[in-house]
Amino acid sequence: MPQRSVQQRAGYRGEAFVDKAVSDAGHVWNDTKRDFTVDGQIEFVDSTGKSPVSPSWLK
């Protein structure tokens, strides 16, 4: 298994923290493994687990 640098380990811990915080809030964290600037996207969902309609200000 390849060794990870201190910076890589800190990055993975940061992503795990965000994933847990978003999940605890009842939303979905979608990580992007191949993107070097964006670590992921948060999908806001309602209590049934469905994505709500996008607000008009996002268009």
BELBEL-V867263 format. One line per field, one symbol per residue. phi: phi as a letter, one per 40 degrees, with the letter a starting at -180 (. if undefined). psi: psi as a letter, one per 20 degrees, with the letter a starting at -180 (. if undefined). A space follows every 10 residues. Layout:
phi->???
psi->???
This chain:
phi->.ccbcdcccc ccccccccdc cccccgbbbb cbcbccbbci bcbcbcccgc ccccccccc
psi->pqqqrggggh ghhghhgggg ggghijappo qohipihpia qpopqaiijq prppqhii.
